[in-house]
Amino acid sequence: MQKRDLYLVVTAYLLVIASAELLTTYLTKAGIALHAVILFTLLVHAAFEADRNKHLSHFLMALVLAPLIRILSLSMPATIFSRISWFLIVSIPLFIATVTCVWLQALRPEDIGLSLSHRKDLPIEASVLILAVPFGLLEYYILKPAPLPLGSGIANFIVASLILVLCTGFLEELAFRGVIQTNATRLMSKWSGILIVSTIFGVLHIGNLALLDCLLAFAIGFIWSVVREKTGSIYGISISHGVINIILFLLAPGYF
């Protein structure tokens, strides 16, 4: 496949995923159905490309995680569980799918960012953690979500914070900056891969019905992708991602 055709295929999937995201905001069931069709199409397409273009096949398999995230988040009956438990429960099938993708592609831990940063990269890791504070506050002022009901006590806050760091921060970074970005950069180039994964990350925020939030998600996703390429690690950006969500859902609603 020529490079131009390759970029057309990737762009087409991005546009269809964006359309499904937009549809979910107005017709939830139809949006879920379209995401399911995209997921099935990606799997079939990946199978057809397995013998012709291994890198494209692996990228398509990894891209399955994007519609899967939305299907899980919209299909799980939130009324049965507390909001914070909902994050934990949704993360379980996503974690299984991500690990399965890693196993099928024989990716090593260092391939997906599961390695510690070098000492020289510690200032970069510190910077991305500091950036989480203004980004978290900015996202709060854009979305103004209701606070998560936790009950009183520092123990509840600590448990909720750990769930947000592990089930949104680490898991989403493993999926996006770990698995999808690794396959995107192998398929195309470093900067094309970074642009693709950042765009997907921004597109999956369309459901918030705030253009500024999509742009913010793209911007912070781009920064995280660059940091992941520079340091080879997703640990710092996972904590940064978790801190943003802690500010967004736990801290800012109670103090701003």
N, C-alpha and C positions, 0 to 999 in steps of 0.2 A: 504494500500500500504506500502510495506517495505521501509525502509530508502534508501537502495541501489537503488531500482526502482525509488524512488522519485528523487534522485540525477541524475539518468539517464534521466528522463523526463526533468528536468530543464536544464541539459547540452545539450540535443538535441535541445531544443528551442534556447539556446544561439548560438549553431553552425549554426542553420538555419538563425537566425537573422544576424549573422556575414556574412553568405554567401550572403544574400540579400543585405547587405551593400556593400560588395565587388562588386556584380553584378551591383549596381547602378552607380558605378564609370565608368563602361565601356558600359553598356546597360541600360540607365536610365529607360526607359519604362518597360523593363523586371524586373528591380530591384523593381520598384514601384508595379508591378503586384505580385511579390513574397512576398513583404511586406503585400500586401492586402490579399493574401492567408494565411499568418501567422496570421494576425489580425483575419480573419474569423475563422481559426482553433482554436485559443486561446479562442474565444467566445464560440464556440461549445463545446470545451473540458471543459471549465469552467462550462457550463450548465450541462454536463454529470456528473461532479464531485460534483455538488451542494449538493446532498443528501448523497454522500459517504464520501467526505473529504472536509469539508467547508474551511479549511485553504488553501488547494491546489486550490480549486475553486476561492477563493478570490485572491490568488497570480496570477493565470492565467488571471483573469479579470484585475488586475493591470498591468500586463505585456503587455497588449494591448496598453498601452501608448507609449511603445518603437517603434513599427512599425508605430503607428499613427503619431508620431513626424516626422519620415522620410517621410511618405506619404505626410503630409501637407507641409513640407519644400521643397519637390521636385515638388509638383503639383501646388503650388500657382504661378501664372504668375508674376514673379518679374519685368518684363519689364513694367507692367502697373503702378506699385507703386515705390516710392522712396525706396531705400534700407532700411532706418530706419523705414519707414511705413510698410514695409514688415514684420519686426519683430513683430510689433504690430498686424497686421492682422492675421498672422499665429497663434499668441498666443490665439486668441479668441476661435476657436473650441477646441484647446488643453485644455484651461481652463474649458470649458464646459464639456469635457470628464472627466477631473480629478475630478471636483466637482460631476459629476454624479457617478463616481466610489466611492467617499467618501460617498455619500448619500446611494447608494445601499448596501454598506458594513457597514453602521451605525457607521462609524468611528468618534470619538470625536476629537475636535481640538487638544487636548493634545496627541492623538494617532499619529497624523501626524506632530508633531513638531510645531504647532501653539500656542506656549506658551513661555513666556519670560524665559530666563536663570536665574538661581539663582546667587546671588552676588558672590559666591565662584567660579563660572564658567566664570566670566568676563575676567580673564586673558587668558583663552582658546579662547574665542570669539575674543579678541584683537589680539592674535597670528595668528588666521586664516585670519584675515583681513590684517595683515602685510604680510603674506605669499602670498597674492594675487598679490602683486607688482612684486616679482621675477618670479612667475608663469606666470603672464601676459606677461612680457617681454620675457620670455623663449618661450612661445607659439608664440609670434610675430616673433621671430628669426627663429622658425621652419617653420611657414606658410607664413610670409611676405604678409599679405592681403593688398589689396588696401584700402586707407582711405575711410570711408563712406562720400559721398557728403552731407554736412550739410548746406552750405551757411555760411555767416559770422555772427558773433554776439555771445555773451555769452548765450543768451536765447536759440538759436538753440542747443548749446552744452549741456545745462542743460536738455532740453527736450529729446534729444537723449540719454543722460546718464540715465535719469529716465526710458525711455523705455527699455534700456538694463538691468537695475537692476530689473525692474518689469516683463518684458516679457521673459527674458532669465534667469536671476538670480533666482528670487523668484519662477516663474512658474515651471522651470525645477527642482528646489530643492523640491518644493511641490510634483511634480510627482515622482522623483527618491528617494530622501532621506525621503520624507513624505510617499507617498502611497506605492510605490513598496518596499522600505526597510522595512516598517512596516509589510507588508504581508510576505516578505521573511524571516524575523526573527521569525515571528509567525509560519511559516511553517517548518523552519529548526532550526537554532540556531542563536545567535547574530552574531558570526563571519562568519558563512556560509552566512547569509543574507547580511552582509557587503561586503563579497567577490563577491557575485552574483550581487548586484546592482552596484558595482564599475566596474565589468567586462562589464556589459551591457552599462554603461556610456562610457567606453573606446571603446567598439565595435562600438558604434554609431559615432565615429570619424574616422572610416575607410575611409569614403568618402573623407577625406582630403588628402589621399594618402601619409601619412607620419607616419611611424611606431613610430617615436619618439613622435608624437602628441597623438597617441593612448595610449602609455605608460604614457605620461604626464597626459592625461585625467584620466586614471586608478588611477594614484598616487594621484592626487588632489581629485578625487572622493572618494578614500579610506579614505583620511584624513577628508573630509567633512562627510562621513558616521560615522566615529569614533566620531567626534565632535558632530554630531546629537545624537548618542547614549549616549554620556557622558552628554550633556547639556539638552537633550530633546527638543531642539529648532532648527528650520531651519532658523531663522531670520539672525543670524550672518553669516552663510554659504551662504545664499542667497545674502547678500551684497558682500561677498567675491567673489562669482561667477560673480556678476554684475561688480565688479571692474576689474576683469580679462578681461571681454569683453570690458569694456571702454578703458582699456589700449591697448587691441588687435586691436580694430577697430577705436578708436578715437584719442588716444594720441600717441602711438608708431609710427604709420605710418607718423605722421607729424614731429616727432622729432628724429627718429632713421633711 
